[in-house]
Amino acid sequence: MTTPTIELNGLEVQLGGRTILHGLTGVLKSRAIGLLGPNGAGKSTLINTLLGFHTPSKGSARVLGLDSHSNGKALRSLVGYMPENDAFISKMSGVRFVRYMAEISGLPSEQAMERAHEAFVYVGLGEARYRPVGTYSLGMKQLAKLAQAIAHGPKVLILDEPTNGMDPPARKRLIELIREIREASDICLLLSSHLLRDVEETCDEVLILRNGQIASICNLVEERRANRKFLELETIGAEATFTTALESLGCECAVFTSGRIKVVMPDSVEIREVFKVAADRGVQIRRMNHRRDSLEDIFLNAMEQSGVADGRL
Amino acid sequence: MAVYKRRYNPYTGSLTPQWSRFFVLTRFAFADLFKSRFFVLLFILCIIPCLFAAGYIFVANNKTLQLLMQLRSDMDLFKVESQYFVVIMMVQTQAAFLLNCWVGPVLIAGDLTNGALPLFLSRPFTRADYVLGKLAVLGLLLSAVTWVPCLLLFGLQSGLARNGWIWSHLWMVVPIVLCSAIWILTLSLLSLAVSAWVKLRIVATGIIFITFFIPAGLGEMFNAIMSTIWGRLLNFSYMLQLIVSHGFREESGRLARRGWDEIPIPAAWGSLICLCLLALVILNARLRARETVRG
Protein backbone atom coordinates (compact mmCIF):
# COMPACT_ATOMS: atom_id res chain seq x y z
CA MET A 1 0.00 0.00 0.00
CA THR A 2 1.51 3.32 -1.02
CA THR A 3 1.83 6.21 1.42
CA PRO A 4 -0.73 8.93 0.75
CA THR A 5 0.74 12.22 -0.39
CA ILE A 6 -1.28 14.23 2.11
CA GLU A 7 -3.28 13.01 5.09
CA LEU A 8 -5.37 15.38 7.16
CA ASN A 9 -6.78 14.08 10.44
CA GLY A 10 -9.17 16.55 12.02
CA LEU A 11 -6.69 19.36 11.36
CA GLU A 12 -7.61 22.55 13.15
CA VAL A 13 -5.44 25.65 13.05
CA GLN A 14 -6.00 28.79 15.07
CA LEU A 15 -4.23 32.04 14.31
CA GLY A 16 -4.53 35.20 16.34
CA GLY A 17 -7.42 33.75 18.31
CA ARG A 18 -9.42 32.82 15.19
CA THR A 19 -9.96 29.33 13.90
CA ILE A 20 -8.77 29.31 10.28
CA LEU A 21 -8.94 25.60 9.48
CA HIS A 22 -11.86 23.71 11.00
CA GLY A 23 -11.07 20.04 11.55
CA LEU A 24 -10.02 19.07 8.02
CA THR A 25 -10.10 15.34 7.39
CA GLY A 26 -9.17 13.72 4.12
CA VAL A 27 -6.64 11.60 2.27
CA LEU A 28 -5.07 12.70 -1.01
CA LYS A 29 -3.18 9.99 -2.84
CA SER A 30 -2.35 11.49 -6.22
CA ARG A 31 1.09 12.80 -7.14
CA ALA A 32 -0.25 16.15 -8.30
CA ILE A 33 -2.71 17.79 -5.96
CA GLY A 34 -4.46 21.07 -6.57
CA LEU A 35 -5.61 23.23 -3.72
CA LEU A 36 -8.56 25.37 -4.70
CA GLY A 37 -10.75 27.82 -2.92
CA PRO A 38 -11.83 31.42 -2.91
CA ASN A 39 -9.73 34.06 -1.20
CA GLY A 40 -9.61 33.48 2.54
CA ALA A 41 -10.60 29.81 2.26
CA GLY A 42 -7.46 28.72 4.10
CA LYS A 43 -5.27 27.49 1.23
CA SER A 44 -2.13 29.32 2.30
CA THR A 45 -2.75 28.48 5.96
CA LEU A 46 -2.97 24.80 5.03
CA ILE A 47 0.30 25.04 3.09
CA ASN A 48 1.98 26.87 5.96
CA THR A 49 0.75 24.19 8.35
CA LEU A 50 2.09 21.44 6.10
CA LEU A 51 5.45 23.24 6.13
CA GLY A 52 5.37 23.40 9.92
CA PHE A 53 5.05 27.20 10.05
CA HIS A 54 1.81 26.90 12.03
CA THR A 55 1.19 24.44 14.84
CA PRO A 56 -2.16 22.65 14.64
CA SER A 57 -4.39 23.35 17.63
CA LYS A 58 -6.06 19.98 17.06
CA GLY A 59 -5.52 17.03 14.78
CA SER A 60 -2.57 16.49 12.49
CA ALA A 61 -1.36 16.77 8.92
CA ARG A 62 1.00 14.35 7.24
CA VAL A 63 2.93 14.67 4.00
CA LEU A 64 4.35 11.43 2.60
CA GLY A 65 3.70 9.89 6.02
CA LEU A 66 5.67 12.54 7.93
CA ASP A 67 3.84 14.57 10.55
CA SER A 68 4.13 18.26 9.78
CA HIS A 69 4.61 19.15 13.45
CA SER A 70 6.60 16.33 15.04
CA ASN A 71 8.67 15.46 11.93
CA GLY A 72 8.85 19.00 10.60
CA LYS A 73 12.56 19.04 9.86
CA ALA A 74 12.51 15.66 8.10
CA LEU A 75 9.49 16.77 6.11
CA ARG A 76 11.05 20.07 5.09
CA SER A 77 14.13 18.23 3.84
CA LEU A 78 11.86 16.73 1.16
CA VAL A 79 10.14 19.98 0.21
CA GLY A 80 10.71 22.68 -2.35
CA TYR A 81 8.51 25.67 -1.63
CA MET A 82 7.54 28.53 -3.88
CA PRO A 83 5.71 31.09 -1.74
CA GLU A 84 2.86 33.26 -2.94
CA ASN A 85 4.37 36.59 -1.95
CA ASP A 86 7.67 38.18 -2.86
CA ALA A 87 10.48 36.10 -1.40
CA PHE A 88 13.99 36.94 -2.54
CA ILE A 89 17.14 38.77 -1.52
CA SER A 90 17.10 41.80 -3.74
CA LYS A 91 20.82 42.57 -3.92
CA MET A 92 21.90 39.03 -4.77
CA SER A 93 22.26 37.92 -8.35
CA GLY A 94 19.68 35.35 -9.38
CA VAL A 95 22.09 32.45 -9.62
CA ARG A 96 23.78 33.29 -6.31
CA PHE A 97 20.39 33.49 -4.62
CA VAL A 98 19.42 30.03 -5.87
CA ARG A 99 22.84 28.63 -4.96
CA TYR A 100 22.48 30.10 -1.46
CA MET A 101 19.11 28.42 -0.98
CA ALA A 102 20.41 25.12 -2.38
CA GLU A 103 23.34 25.18 0.03
CA ILE A 104 20.98 25.77 2.95
CA SER A 105 19.06 22.72 1.77
CA GLY A 106 22.28 20.76 2.18
CA LEU A 107 23.90 20.69 -1.26
CA PRO A 108 27.69 21.01 -1.20
CA SER A 109 28.92 24.33 -2.55
CA GLU A 110 30.02 23.11 -5.99
CA GLN A 111 26.90 21.06 -6.65
CA ALA A 112 24.75 23.92 -5.42
CA MET A 113 26.38 26.27 -7.91
CA GLU A 114 25.97 23.76 -10.74
CA ARG A 115 22.32 23.08 -9.89
CA ALA A 116 21.63 26.81 -9.54
CA HIS A 117 22.86 27.44 -13.08
CA GLU A 118 20.90 24.47 -14.38
CA ALA A 119 17.73 25.51 -12.60
CA PHE A 120 18.01 29.04 -13.94
CA VAL A 121 18.50 27.87 -17.50
CA TYR A 122 15.71 25.34 -17.06
CA VAL A 123 13.14 27.94 -16.00
CA GLY A 124 14.20 30.16 -18.88
CA LEU A 125 16.13 32.83 -17.00
CA GLY A 126 19.56 31.81 -18.23
CA GLU A 127 20.29 35.23 -19.70
CA ALA A 128 19.29 37.08 -16.53
CA ARG A 129 21.00 34.89 -13.97
CA TYR A 130 23.75 37.38 -13.11
CA ARG A 131 21.37 40.29 -12.58
CA PRO A 132 20.27 41.20 -9.04
CA VAL A 133 16.91 39.59 -8.28
CA GLY A 134 15.56 42.98 -7.21
CA THR A 135 15.74 44.19 -10.82
CA TYR A 136 13.63 41.31 -12.18
CA SER A 137 10.10 41.79 -13.46
CA LEU A 138 7.25 40.16 -11.55
CA GLY A 139 7.15 37.19 -13.90
CA MET A 140 10.91 36.71 -13.67
CA LYS A 141 10.71 36.78 -9.89
CA GLN A 142 8.11 34.02 -10.04
CA LEU A 143 10.47 31.95 -12.19
CA ALA A 144 13.38 32.67 -9.84
CA LYS A 145 11.21 31.44 -6.96
CA LEU A 146 10.48 28.27 -8.93
CA ALA A 147 14.22 27.84 -9.62
CA GLN A 148 15.07 28.01 -5.91
CA ALA A 149 12.27 25.56 -5.16
CA ILE A 150 13.58 22.90 -7.57
CA ALA A 151 17.35 23.45 -7.42
CA HIS A 152 17.90 21.03 -4.53
CA GLY A 153 15.79 18.30 -6.14
CA PRO A 154 12.89 18.06 -3.69
CA LYS A 155 10.49 15.12 -3.46
CA VAL A 156 7.51 17.40 -2.80
CA LEU A 157 7.06 20.65 -4.65
CA ILE A 158 4.69 23.12 -3.00
CA LEU A 159 3.65 25.98 -5.23
CA ASP A 160 1.49 28.73 -3.76
CA GLU A 161 -0.23 30.72 -6.50
CA PRO A 162 2.66 30.20 -8.94
CA THR A 163 1.16 32.11 -11.87
CA ASN A 164 0.35 35.28 -9.94
CA GLY A 165 1.21 38.38 -11.92
CA MET A 166 2.27 36.52 -15.07
CA ASP A 167 1.15 37.43 -18.56
CA PRO A 168 -0.56 34.65 -20.62
CA PRO A 169 2.56 33.43 -22.48
CA ALA A 170 4.63 33.38 -19.28
CA ARG A 171 1.81 31.61 -17.48
CA LYS A 172 1.61 29.02 -20.24
CA ARG A 173 5.36 28.47 -20.07
CA LEU A 174 5.25 28.09 -16.28
CA ILE A 175 2.39 25.59 -16.44
CA GLU A 176 4.37 23.62 -19.06
CA LEU A 177 7.38 23.65 -16.77
CA ILE A 178 5.33 22.39 -13.85
CA ARG A 179 3.94 19.59 -16.00
CA GLU A 180 7.41 18.74 -17.25
CA ILE A 181 8.79 18.58 -13.73
CA ARG A 182 5.89 16.34 -12.74
CA GLU A 183 6.42 14.02 -15.67
CA ALA A 184 10.22 13.93 -15.50
CA SER A 185 10.49 12.53 -11.98
CA ASP A 186 8.53 10.99 -9.14
CA ILE A 187 8.09 14.39 -7.54
CA CYS A 188 4.81 15.09 -5.74
CA LEU A 189 3.16 18.38 -6.47
CA LEU A 190 0.89 20.53 -4.33
CA LEU A 191 -0.33 23.53 -6.24
CA SER A 192 -2.50 26.16 -4.64
CA SER A 193 -4.32 28.53 -6.92
CA HIS A 194 -7.56 30.35 -7.37
CA LEU A 195 -7.17 29.87 -11.14
CA LEU A 196 -9.06 26.70 -11.99
CA ARG A 197 -7.26 26.34 -15.29
CA ASP A 198 -3.85 26.15 -13.63
CA VAL A 199 -5.04 23.32 -11.43
CA GLU A 200 -6.92 21.56 -14.22
CA GLU A 201 -3.82 21.56 -16.44
CA THR A 202 -1.37 20.29 -13.85
CA CYS A 203 -3.15 18.26 -11.20
CA ASP A 204 -4.73 14.83 -10.85
CA GLU A 205 -6.62 15.45 -7.63
CA VAL A 206 -8.21 18.55 -6.18
CA LEU A 207 -8.89 19.61 -2.63
CA ILE A 208 -11.43 22.41 -2.56
CA LEU A 209 -11.58 24.54 0.56
CA ARG A 210 -14.30 26.91 1.63
CA ASN A 211 -14.24 28.95 4.84
CA GLY A 212 -11.53 26.74 6.27
CA GLN A 213 -13.48 23.56 5.61
CA ILE A 214 -13.17 20.89 2.96
CA ALA A 215 -15.86 21.52 0.36
CA SER A 216 -14.79 18.68 -1.88
CA ILE A 217 -12.04 16.25 -2.74
CA CYS A 218 -12.19 15.28 -6.37
CA ASN A 219 -10.03 12.89 -8.35
CA LEU A 220 -9.71 14.60 -11.70
CA VAL A 221 -8.26 11.52 -13.41
CA GLU A 222 -11.31 9.43 -12.55
CA GLU A 223 -13.56 12.34 -13.39
CA ARG A 224 -11.94 12.69 -16.82
CA ARG A 225 -12.17 8.94 -17.38
CA ALA A 226 -15.84 8.97 -16.43
CA ASN A 227 -16.47 11.92 -18.76
CA ARG A 228 -14.92 10.06 -21.67
CA LYS A 229 -17.53 7.29 -21.27
CA PHE A 230 -20.51 9.63 -21.16
CA LEU A 231 -21.78 10.54 -24.64
CA GLU A 232 -24.50 12.87 -25.83
CA LEU A 233 -25.69 11.98 -29.36
CA GLU A 234 -27.90 13.86 -31.78
CA THR A 235 -29.19 11.38 -34.33
CA ILE A 236 -31.47 11.10 -37.33
CA GLY A 237 -33.26 7.85 -38.01
CA ALA A 238 -32.54 6.26 -34.66
CA GLU A 239 -35.14 3.72 -33.66
CA ALA A 240 -35.51 1.44 -30.70
CA THR A 241 -33.27 -1.15 -32.41
CA PHE A 242 -30.34 1.29 -32.23
CA THR A 243 -30.58 1.75 -28.46
CA THR A 244 -31.24 -1.96 -28.02
CA ALA A 245 -28.07 -2.73 -29.98
CA LEU A 246 -26.12 -0.28 -27.82
CA GLU A 247 -27.57 -1.81 -24.68
CA SER A 248 -26.54 -5.25 -25.94
CA LEU A 249 -22.93 -3.91 -25.92
CA GLY A 250 -23.37 -3.05 -22.24
CA CYS A 251 -24.21 0.65 -22.64
CA GLU A 252 -26.94 2.44 -20.70
CA CYS A 253 -29.12 4.64 -22.88
CA ALA A 254 -31.64 7.40 -22.24
CA VAL A 255 -33.67 8.61 -25.23
CA PHE A 256 -34.95 12.18 -25.43
CA THR A 257 -36.94 14.05 -28.04
CA SER A 258 -35.55 15.09 -31.43
CA GLY A 259 -33.28 12.07 -31.65
CA ARG A 260 -31.14 13.01 -28.68
CA ILE A 261 -29.69 10.06 -26.84
CA LYS A 262 -27.46 9.95 -23.78
CA VAL A 263 -25.18 6.94 -23.58
CA VAL A 264 -23.05 5.73 -20.71
CA MET A 265 -20.45 3.31 -22.04
CA PRO A 266 -18.68 0.64 -20.01
CA ASP A 267 -14.86 0.66 -20.09
CA SER A 268 -14.78 -2.25 -22.55
CA VAL A 269 -16.70 -0.37 -25.25
CA GLU A 270 -14.93 2.01 -27.63
CA ILE A 271 -16.59 4.85 -29.53
CA ARG A 272 -15.97 3.25 -32.90
CA GLU A 273 -18.34 0.44 -31.86
CA VAL A 274 -21.09 3.06 -31.46
CA PHE A 275 -20.34 4.30 -34.99
CA LYS A 276 -20.42 0.71 -36.27
CA VAL A 277 -23.84 0.04 -34.70
CA ALA A 278 -25.13 3.32 -36.19
CA ALA A 279 -23.75 2.44 -39.65
CA ASP A 280 -25.26 -1.05 -39.54
CA ARG A 281 -28.69 0.43 -38.81
CA GLY A 282 -28.46 3.42 -41.13
CA VAL A 283 -28.54 5.91 -38.27
CA GLN A 284 -26.94 9.29 -38.87
CA ILE A 285 -24.99 10.67 -35.95
CA ARG A 286 -25.15 14.42 -36.49
CA ARG A 287 -23.41 15.44 -33.28
CA MET A 288 -21.47 13.64 -30.57
CA ASN A 289 -20.31 15.28 -27.36
CA HIS A 290 -18.41 13.97 -24.41
CA ARG A 291 -19.85 15.25 -21.20
CA ARG A 292 -17.56 18.08 -20.13
CA ASP A 293 -18.04 18.33 -16.42
CA SER A 294 -15.19 20.76 -16.07
CA LEU A 295 -13.34 21.62 -12.90
CA GLU A 296 -15.35 24.82 -12.92
CA ASP A 297 -18.57 22.79 -12.56
CA ILE A 298 -17.00 20.72 -9.80
CA PHE A 299 -15.78 23.85 -8.06
CA LEU A 300 -19.12 25.65 -8.35
CA ASN A 301 -20.97 22.57 -7.12
CA ALA A 302 -18.63 22.35 -4.16
CA MET A 303 -19.19 26.00 -3.35
CA GLU A 304 -22.97 25.60 -3.56
CA GLN A 305 -23.16 22.33 -1.66
CA SER A 306 -24.49 22.39 1.85
CA GLY A 307 -23.72 19.97 4.63
CA VAL A 308 -19.97 20.41 4.64
CA ALA A 309 -19.90 22.25 7.91
CA ASP A 310 -18.06 19.46 9.68
CA GLY A 311 -15.27 19.61 7.13
CA ARG A 312 -15.77 15.98 6.16
CA LEU A 313 -16.68 14.49 2.86
CA MET B 1 18.83 18.95 -15.17
CA ALA B 2 21.86 19.42 -17.37
CA VAL B 3 21.88 22.78 -19.14
CA TYR B 4 22.14 21.36 -22.63
CA LYS B 5 19.29 18.93 -22.02
CA ARG B 6 16.99 21.51 -20.46
CA ARG B 7 15.04 18.96 -18.52
CA TYR B 8 14.40 18.46 -14.85
CA ASN B 9 16.42 15.85 -12.99
CA PRO B 10 16.15 15.21 -9.29
CA TYR B 11 19.30 15.68 -7.16
CA THR B 12 20.82 12.40 -6.05
CA GLY B 13 24.20 13.51 -4.73
CA SER B 14 25.49 13.78 -1.19
CA LEU B 15 24.33 16.34 1.37
CA THR B 16 26.29 18.37 3.88
CA PRO B 17 25.82 17.58 7.60
CA GLN B 18 22.77 19.32 9.02
CA TRP B 19 24.68 20.88 11.92
CA SER B 20 27.04 22.73 9.57
CA ARG B 21 24.40 24.42 7.41
CA PHE B 22 24.08 27.51 9.62
CA PHE B 23 27.58 28.38 8.49
CA VAL B 24 26.32 28.89 4.90
CA LEU B 25 24.66 32.09 6.13
CA THR B 26 27.90 33.20 7.73
CA ARG B 27 29.93 32.46 4.63
CA PHE B 28 27.61 34.35 2.30
CA ALA B 29 27.38 37.28 4.71
CA PHE B 30 31.18 37.52 4.89
CA ALA B 31 31.43 37.40 1.11
CA ASP B 32 28.97 40.31 0.88
CA LEU B 33 30.69 42.29 3.64
CA PHE B 34 34.16 42.10 2.18
CA LYS B 35 32.86 43.39 -1.16
CA SER B 36 32.41 46.77 0.55
CA ARG B 37 35.53 48.93 0.57
CA PHE B 38 34.15 50.98 3.43
CA PHE B 39 33.79 47.87 5.54
CA VAL B 40 37.33 46.73 4.77
CA LEU B 41 38.61 50.18 5.72
CA LEU B 42 36.61 50.17 8.94
CA PHE B 43 37.84 46.71 9.79
CA ILE B 44 41.47 47.74 9.25
CA LEU B 45 40.92 50.86 11.37
CA CYS B 46 39.60 48.67 14.16
CA ILE B 47 42.77 46.58 14.06
CA ILE B 48 45.18 49.55 13.98
CA PRO B 49 45.10 50.23 17.78
CA CYS B 50 46.33 46.67 18.27
CA LEU B 51 49.30 47.36 15.98
CA PHE B 52 50.20 50.35 18.13
CA ALA B 53 49.75 48.20 21.22
CA ALA B 54 52.07 45.59 19.72
CA GLY B 55 54.62 48.32 19.05
CA TYR B 56 54.28 49.45 22.64
CA ILE B 57 54.95 45.93 23.90
CA PHE B 58 57.94 45.66 21.60
CA VAL B 59 59.41 48.91 22.91
CA ALA B 60 58.60 47.98 26.51
CA ASN B 61 60.63 44.81 26.16
CA ASN B 62 63.51 46.23 24.15
CA LYS B 63 66.03 48.07 26.32
CA THR B 64 68.22 48.95 23.34
CA LEU B 65 65.36 50.65 21.60
CA GLN B 66 64.47 52.52 24.80
CA LEU B 67 68.08 53.74 24.99
CA LEU B 68 68.00 54.78 21.37
CA MET B 69 64.81 56.69 22.07
CA GLN B 70 66.63 58.26 25.01
CA LEU B 71 64.16 56.90 27.52
CA ARG B 72 65.39 56.18 31.01
CA SER B 73 65.12 52.51 31.83
CA ASP B 74 63.85 53.20 35.34
CA MET B 75 60.87 55.14 33.94
CA ASP B 76 57.54 53.48 34.61
CA LEU B 77 56.27 54.54 31.17
CA PHE B 78 56.49 51.14 29.50
CA LYS B 79 54.80 48.80 31.87
CA VAL B 80 52.74 45.90 30.53
CA GLU B 81 50.52 44.78 33.36
CA SER B 82 46.79 44.23 33.84
CA GLN B 83 46.07 47.98 33.56
CA TYR B 84 47.57 47.92 30.06
CA PHE B 85 45.22 45.13 29.00
CA VAL B 86 42.23 46.90 30.55
CA VAL B 87 42.95 49.91 28.34
CA ILE B 88 43.43 47.74 25.25
CA MET B 89 40.22 45.87 26.01
CA MET B 90 38.24 49.07 26.44
CA VAL B 91 39.59 50.50 23.18
CA GLN B 92 38.89 47.30 21.28
CA THR B 93 35.40 46.86 22.71
CA GLN B 94 34.57 50.37 21.48
CA ALA B 95 36.01 49.46 18.07
CA ALA B 96 33.83 46.36 18.14
CA PHE B 97 30.84 48.57 18.92
CA LEU B 98 31.52 50.70 15.83
CA LEU B 99 32.02 47.66 13.62
CA ASN B 100 28.83 46.15 14.98
CA CYS B 101 26.91 49.35 14.25
CA TRP B 102 27.90 49.07 10.58
CA VAL B 103 27.48 45.34 10.05
CA GLY B 104 24.69 44.31 12.41
CA PRO B 105 21.74 46.36 11.13
CA VAL B 106 21.74 44.82 7.64
CA LEU B 107 22.17 41.18 8.55
CA ILE B 108 18.52 40.26 9.04
CA ALA B 109 16.79 43.29 7.54
CA GLY B 110 17.96 42.28 4.06
CA ASP B 111 16.15 38.95 4.37
CA LEU B 112 13.02 40.41 5.92
CA THR B 113 12.60 43.30 3.47
CA ASN B 114 11.59 41.05 0.60
CA GLY B 115 10.12 38.18 2.60
CA ALA B 116 12.99 35.73 2.15
CA LEU B 117 12.58 34.25 5.62
CA PRO B 118 9.96 31.64 4.55
CA LEU B 119 12.48 30.36 2.01
CA PHE B 120 15.01 29.68 4.77
CA LEU B 121 12.47 28.19 7.15
CA SER B 122 10.81 25.98 4.53
CA ARG B 123 14.05 24.00 4.44
CA PRO B 124 15.48 21.73 7.12
CA PHE B 125 16.67 24.88 8.83
CA THR B 126 15.27 26.20 12.10
CA ARG B 127 15.00 29.71 13.43
CA ALA B 128 17.77 28.82 15.90
CA ASP B 129 20.01 27.81 12.95
CA TYR B 130 19.19 31.10 11.27
CA VAL B 131 20.04 33.19 14.35
CA LEU B 132 23.17 31.11 14.93
CA GLY B 133 24.31 31.71 11.35
CA LYS B 134 23.83 35.45 11.65
CA LEU B 135 25.27 35.53 15.16
CA ALA B 136 28.39 33.75 13.89
CA VAL B 137 28.99 36.62 11.44
CA LEU B 138 29.15 39.16 14.24
CA GLY B 139 30.79 36.71 16.63
CA LEU B 140 33.71 36.02 14.29
CA LEU B 141 34.03 39.63 13.19
CA LEU B 142 33.97 41.12 16.67
CA SER B 143 36.25 38.37 17.97
CA ALA B 144 38.77 39.42 15.34
CA VAL B 145 38.97 42.89 16.91
CA THR B 146 38.60 42.01 20.59
CA TRP B 147 39.85 38.87 22.29
CA VAL B 148 41.85 37.46 19.36
CA PRO B 149 44.21 40.48 19.05
CA CYS B 150 44.29 40.82 22.83
CA LEU B 151 45.41 37.21 23.16
CA LEU B 152 47.99 37.79 20.41
CA LEU B 153 49.28 40.79 22.34
CA PHE B 154 49.35 38.67 25.47
CA GLY B 155 51.30 36.04 23.54
CA LEU B 156 53.69 38.69 22.21
CA GLN B 157 54.30 40.06 25.67
CA SER B 158 54.78 36.54 27.02
CA GLY B 159 57.31 35.81 24.33
CA LEU B 160 59.26 39.03 24.80
CA ALA B 161 59.11 39.35 28.59
CA ARG B 162 61.40 37.39 30.82
CA ASN B 163 61.33 36.07 34.37
CA GLY B 164 58.26 33.88 33.87
CA TRP B 165 55.91 36.79 33.05
CA ILE B 166 53.52 34.40 31.34
CA TRP B 167 53.00 32.24 34.44
CA SER B 168 52.38 35.14 36.75
CA HIS B 169 49.90 36.70 34.28
CA LEU B 170 48.24 33.63 32.81
CA TRP B 171 45.04 34.37 34.76
CA MET B 172 44.48 37.36 32.41
CA VAL B 173 43.51 35.01 29.57
CA VAL B 174 40.20 34.33 31.35
CA PRO B 175 39.03 37.96 31.64
CA ILE B 176 40.24 38.72 28.10
CA VAL B 177 38.06 35.95 26.67
CA LEU B 178 35.15 36.19 29.11
CA CYS B 179 34.73 39.97 29.02
CA SER B 180 35.01 40.01 25.23
CA ALA B 181 32.50 37.18 24.99
CA ILE B 182 29.78 38.92 27.02
CA TRP B 183 30.29 42.14 25.11
CA ILE B 184 30.23 40.39 21.72
CA LEU B 185 27.10 38.47 22.70
CA THR B 186 25.36 41.60 23.95
CA LEU B 187 26.25 43.66 20.88
CA SER B 188 25.46 40.88 18.42
CA LEU B 189 22.08 39.98 19.86
CA LEU B 190 21.11 43.61 20.21
CA SER B 191 21.99 44.49 16.64
CA LEU B 192 20.29 41.35 15.28
CA ALA B 193 17.15 42.24 17.24
CA VAL B 194 17.25 45.78 15.88
CA SER B 195 17.93 44.44 12.39
CA ALA B 196 14.88 42.19 12.69
CA TRP B 197 12.78 45.16 13.78
CA VAL B 198 13.98 48.02 11.58
CA LYS B 199 14.67 47.75 7.87
CA LEU B 200 16.64 50.97 7.28
CA ARG B 201 20.33 50.77 8.18
CA ILE B 202 20.59 54.36 9.37
CA VAL B 203 17.58 54.03 11.67
CA ALA B 204 18.81 50.69 13.01
CA THR B 205 22.27 52.13 13.69
CA GLY B 206 20.61 55.06 15.46
CA ILE B 207 18.61 52.69 17.64
CA ILE B 208 21.75 50.78 18.62
CA PHE B 209 23.40 54.05 19.68
CA ILE B 210 20.24 55.10 21.51
CA THR B 211 20.17 51.79 23.39
CA PHE B 212 23.55 52.62 24.86
CA PHE B 213 23.11 56.32 25.52
CA ILE B 214 19.46 57.08 26.32
CA PRO B 215 19.00 54.40 29.03
CA ALA B 216 22.27 55.59 30.61
CA GLY B 217 20.87 59.13 30.80
CA LEU B 218 17.55 57.90 32.12
CA GLY B 219 19.41 55.82 34.70
CA GLU B 220 21.28 58.89 35.92
CA MET B 221 18.01 60.81 36.15
CA PHE B 222 16.58 57.94 38.17
CA ASN B 223 19.63 58.03 40.44
CA ALA B 224 19.31 61.76 40.98
CA ILE B 225 15.60 61.60 41.76
CA MET B 226 15.65 58.48 43.91
CA SER B 227 19.10 59.07 45.47
CA THR B 228 20.23 55.60 44.51
CA ILE B 229 22.92 53.98 42.37
CA TRP B 230 20.84 51.27 40.70
CA GLY B 231 19.98 53.44 37.72
CA ARG B 232 23.53 52.81 36.54
CA LEU B 233 22.47 49.31 35.63
CA LEU B 234 21.06 50.90 32.47
CA ASN B 235 24.49 52.20 31.52
CA PHE B 236 25.62 49.14 29.59
CA SER B 237 29.00 50.50 28.52
CA TYR B 238 29.92 51.14 32.13
CA MET B 239 28.62 47.77 33.15
CA LEU B 240 31.13 46.31 30.74
CA GLN B 241 33.84 48.61 32.07
CA LEU B 242 33.00 47.42 35.56
CA ILE B 243 33.18 43.77 34.51
CA VAL B 244 36.47 44.30 32.67
CA SER B 245 38.05 46.16 35.58
CA HIS B 246 36.90 43.52 38.02
CA GLY B 247 38.08 40.76 35.73
CA PHE B 248 41.53 42.33 35.56
CA ARG B 249 41.56 42.83 39.36
CA GLU B 250 41.42 46.57 38.98
CA GLU B 251 38.45 47.23 41.27
CA SER B 252 40.47 49.28 43.72
CA GLY B 253 41.77 51.49 40.96
CA ARG B 254 40.36 54.09 38.66
CA LEU B 255 36.73 53.04 38.73
CA ALA B 256 36.67 52.91 42.51
CA ARG B 257 37.76 56.48 42.62
CA ARG B 258 34.81 57.38 40.36
CA GLY B 259 32.37 55.42 42.51
CA TRP B 260 31.34 53.05 39.72
CA ASP B 261 32.21 49.93 41.63
CA GLU B 262 29.36 50.50 44.02
CA ILE B 263 27.30 48.29 41.71
CA PRO B 264 27.95 44.64 42.59
CA ILE B 265 29.62 42.66 39.79
CA PRO B 266 26.84 40.04 39.56
CA ALA B 267 24.38 42.90 39.02
CA ALA B 268 26.55 44.22 36.18
CA TRP B 269 26.57 40.78 34.57
CA GLY B 270 22.82 40.55 35.18
CA SER B 271 22.29 43.89 33.43
CA LEU B 272 24.06 42.72 30.25
CA ILE B 273 22.40 39.30 30.38
CA CYS B 274 18.98 40.98 30.68
CA LEU B 275 19.78 43.02 27.57
CA CYS B 276 20.68 39.78 25.76
CA LEU B 277 17.43 38.14 26.88
CA LEU B 278 15.42 41.15 25.72
CA ALA B 279 17.10 40.89 22.32
CA LEU B 280 16.26 37.18 22.17
CA VAL B 281 12.60 37.91 22.97
CA ILE B 282 12.50 40.44 20.12
CA LEU B 283 14.16 37.98 17.74
CA ASN B 284 11.70 35.28 18.74
CA ALA B 285 8.79 37.61 18.04
CA ARG B 286 10.09 38.88 14.71
CA LEU B 287 11.66 35.84 13.10
CA ARG B 288 8.55 34.02 11.96
CA ALA B 289 7.91 32.42 8.61
CA ARG B 290 4.43 33.92 8.67
CA GLU B 291 3.03 36.84 10.59
CA THR B 292 -0.19 36.22 12.47
CA VAL B 293 -2.76 38.99 12.30
CA ARG B 294 -4.67 39.11 15.57
CA GLY B 295 -8.33 39.91 15.86
Interface residues (C-beta under 8 A of the other chain):
Chain A: L15 G16 G17 R18 N48 L51 F53 H54 K73 A74 R76 S77 V79 Y81 P83 N85 D86 A87 F88 I89 S90 K91 Y100 M101 E103 I104 S105 G106 L107 P108 Q111 R115 H117 E118 A119 V121 Y122 G126 G134 Q148 I150 H152 G153 K155 I158 E180 I181 A184 S185 D186 I187
Chain B: M1 A2 V3 R6 R7 Y8 N9 P10 Y11 T12 G13 S14 L15 T16 Q18 R21 V24 L25 F28 D32 G110 D111 T113 N114 G115 A116 P118 L119 F120 L121 S122 R123 P124 F125 T126 R288 A289 R290 T292 V293 R294 G295
